[in-house]
Amino acid sequence: MSNATQEKWDRHYQAKAEATAVAVVSDNVHLLPPSGRGVELACGLAANAFLLADKGLTMEAWDISPVAIEQVNAKARAQGSAVRAEVRDLVESPPDVGGYDVVVVSRFLERTLAPSIRDALKPGGLLFYQTYTRTKVSDGGPGRDEWRLADNELLTLFGPMQVLVYREEGCVGDTSRGFRNEAMLVARKHL
């Protein structure tokens, strides 16, 4: 990724001090193994990584923004948390093959990384993924369609895996309620 991308996210995280875990993680923690090694990719302030560390996982958190990573490491030190963050461009340095029990991706989409993300999981490992969809009922998220999922695209990207949870409601029914503007997936790599 470009220096401009890093600078954009540095500016974003200089103005932001708090984050919360996304629904795919917070609603599905019951699926986690009791221990293991995990990584949150494009972590931002790593809210998901902190939640998973609280549940017993040793977590890594990677982001292109040094500003975000500095905040994550400071919070981990202050809390004594099992989260270790590093600056990493995922396109140039994807995760190693077979190194993780859990991989989390939220609100980040780089389609070319799908095979690397799947390969980063150990057999039986879990992927928690949530990001924006092109079918939306309100503004928010990226403005360009290339950074949003087409209908059911998340299922296609990770099709060889066992789907445990999938939710994508689009514009069906009462759009003032439900899970809108995003898709979520929890999938298990086959043994």
C-alpha positions as CSV (number, residue, x, y, z in Angstrom):
1,M,0.0,0.0,0.0
2,S,1.1,3.6,-0.5
3,N,2.4,6.1,1.9
4,A,-0.7,8.1,1.3
5,T,-2.8,5.2,2.7
6,Q,-0.7,5.0,5.8
7,E,-1.0,8.8,6.3
8,K,-4.8,8.7,5.8
9,W,-5.1,6.1,8.6
10,D,-2.6,7.8,10.8
11,R,-4.8,11.0,10.7
12,H,-7.9,8.9,11.4
13,Y,-6.4,7.2,14.5
14,Q,-4.9,10.5,15.8
15,A,-8.5,11.7,16.2
16,K,-9.9,8.4,17.6
17,A,-9.2,7.0,21.0
18,E,-11.8,4.3,21.5
19,A,-13.2,1.4,19.5
20,T,-15.6,-1.5,20.2
21,A,-15.6,-5.0,18.9
22,V,-17.7,-5.8,15.9
23,A,-20.8,-8.0,16.1
24,V,-19.3,-11.0,14.4
25,V,-16.8,-11.2,17.2
26,S,-18.9,-10.1,20.2
27,D,-22.0,-12.1,19.2
28,N,-20.0,-15.3,18.6
29,V,-17.3,-15.6,21.3
30,H,-19.0,-18.9,22.3
31,L,-17.4,-20.5,19.3
32,L,-13.8,-19.6,20.3
33,P,-11.3,-22.3,21.5
34,P,-10.4,-21.9,25.2
35,S,-6.8,-20.9,24.2
36,G,-4.7,-20.5,21.2
37,R,-3.0,-18.0,18.9
38,G,-5.0,-15.3,17.0
39,V,-4.4,-12.3,14.8
40,E,-6.6,-9.3,14.0
41,L,-5.7,-8.0,10.5
42,A,-6.1,-4.3,9.7
43,C,-6.9,-4.0,13.4
44,G,-7.2,-0.2,13.9
45,L,-7.4,0.2,17.6
46,A,-7.7,-3.6,18.0
47,A,-11.0,-3.8,20.0
48,N,-11.5,-7.3,18.6
49,A,-8.0,-8.5,19.6
50,F,-8.5,-7.2,23.2
51,L,-11.9,-9.0,23.5
52,L,-10.3,-12.2,22.3
53,A,-7.3,-11.9,24.6
54,D,-9.8,-11.5,27.5
55,K,-11.3,-14.8,26.4
56,G,-7.9,-16.6,26.6
57,L,-6.2,-16.2,23.3
58,T,-2.8,-14.8,22.7
59,M,-3.4,-12.1,20.1
60,E,-1.4,-10.3,17.5
61,A,-2.8,-7.1,16.0
62,W,-1.5,-5.7,12.7
63,D,-2.2,-2.4,11.0
64,I,-0.6,-0.1,8.4
65,S,-0.9,2.8,10.8
66,P,2.0,3.4,13.3
67,V,-0.3,5.8,15.2
68,A,-2.9,3.0,15.8
69,I,-0.3,0.4,16.7
70,E,1.3,2.8,19.2
71,Q,-2.1,3.2,20.9
72,V,-2.8,-0.5,20.9
73,N,0.6,-1.4,22.5
74,A,0.2,1.3,25.1
75,K,-3.2,0.0,26.0
76,A,-1.9,-3.6,26.1
77,R,0.9,-2.5,28.5
78,A,-1.4,-0.6,30.7
79,Q,-3.9,-3.5,31.0
80,G,-1.4,-6.3,31.1
81,S,-3.2,-7.7,28.0
82,A,-2.0,-10.6,25.8
83,V,-2.1,-8.4,22.7
84,R,1.0,-7.6,20.8
85,A,0.6,-5.1,17.9
86,E,2.9,-4.4,15.0
87,V,2.9,-2.1,11.9
88,R,2.4,-4.3,8.9
89,D,1.2,-3.8,5.3
90,L,-0.9,-6.9,4.8
91,V,-0.7,-6.8,1.0
92,E,3.1,-6.8,1.1
93,S,3.4,-9.1,4.2
94,P,0.4,-11.4,4.6
95,P,0.2,-13.8,7.5
96,D,2.3,-17.0,7.5
97,V,0.7,-20.3,6.5
98,G,-0.9,-22.4,9.3
99,G,0.1,-20.1,12.2
100,Y,-3.3,-19.2,13.8
101,D,-6.2,-20.7,15.6
102,V,-8.3,-17.6,15.0
103,V,-8.1,-14.8,12.3
104,V,-10.3,-11.7,12.6
105,V,-10.9,-9.1,9.9
106,S,-13.4,-6.3,10.3
107,R,-14.2,-3.4,7.9
108,F,-11.3,-4.1,5.6
109,L,-11.5,-5.7,2.2
110,E,-8.6,-6.7,0.0
111,R,-9.9,-9.6,-2.1
112,T,-6.5,-10.8,-3.2
113,L,-5.7,-11.7,0.5
114,A,-8.6,-14.2,0.8
115,P,-6.4,-17.2,0.1
116,S,-3.6,-16.0,2.4
117,I,-6.2,-15.4,5.2
118,R,-7.6,-18.9,4.8
119,D,-4.1,-20.4,4.6
120,A,-3.1,-18.6,7.8
121,L,-5.5,-20.8,9.8
122,K,-4.5,-24.1,11.3
123,P,-6.8,-27.0,10.5
124,G,-9.9,-26.4,12.5
125,G,-9.1,-22.7,12.9
126,L,-11.8,-20.0,12.8
127,L,-12.2,-17.0,10.7
128,F,-14.3,-14.1,12.0
129,Y,-15.0,-11.6,9.1
130,Q,-17.3,-8.6,8.9
131,T,-17.3,-5.8,6.4
132,Y,-19.4,-3.4,4.4
133,T,-21.7,-4.4,1.5
134,R,-22.8,-2.6,-1.6
135,T,-26.4,-3.2,-0.7
136,K,-27.0,-0.7,2.0
137,V,-29.9,1.2,3.6
138,S,-27.9,4.1,4.9
139,D,-24.6,6.0,4.5
140,G,-21.4,5.0,6.3
141,G,-18.4,3.0,5.3
142,P,-16.4,3.4,2.1
143,G,-17.8,5.4,-0.7
144,R,-16.4,3.2,-3.5
145,D,-18.0,-0.1,-4.4
146,E,-14.7,-1.8,-4.9
147,W,-14.2,-1.6,-1.1
148,R,-17.6,-3.1,-0.5
149,L,-18.8,-6.7,-0.9
150,A,-21.3,-7.7,-3.6
151,D,-24.3,-9.8,-2.5
152,N,-23.0,-13.1,-0.9
153,E,-19.5,-12.3,-2.0
154,L,-18.0,-13.1,1.5
155,L,-19.4,-16.7,1.1
156,T,-17.7,-16.9,-2.3
157,L,-14.3,-15.6,-1.0
158,F,-14.2,-18.2,1.7
159,G,-16.3,-20.9,0.1
160,P,-14.0,-23.9,0.8
161,M,-14.5,-23.4,4.6
162,Q,-17.3,-24.7,6.8
163,V,-19.7,-21.8,7.4
164,L,-20.8,-21.6,11.0
165,V,-22.4,-18.2,11.0
166,Y,-23.5,-16.0,8.1
167,R,-25.6,-12.9,8.1
168,E,-26.3,-10.4,5.4
169,E,-29.8,-8.9,5.4
170,G,-29.4,-6.3,2.6
171,C,-32.6,-4.4,2.0
172,V,-35.1,-7.2,2.8
173,G,-38.1,-6.5,5.1
174,D,-38.2,-3.8,7.7
175,T,-34.9,-2.0,7.0
176,S,-35.2,0.1,10.2
177,R,-34.2,-3.1,12.1
178,G,-31.7,-5.9,11.8
179,F,-28.1,-6.2,10.6
180,R,-27.8,-3.8,7.7
181,N,-25.0,-2.4,5.5
182,E,-22.6,-5.2,6.3
183,A,-22.0,-9.0,6.0
184,M,-20.6,-11.2,8.7
185,L,-19.1,-14.7,8.5
186,V,-17.6,-17.2,11.0
187,A,-16.1,-20.1,9.1
188,R,-14.0,-23.0,10.1
189,K,-11.0,-24.4,8.1
190,H,-11.5,-28.0,7.4
191,L,-9.4,-30.5,9.5
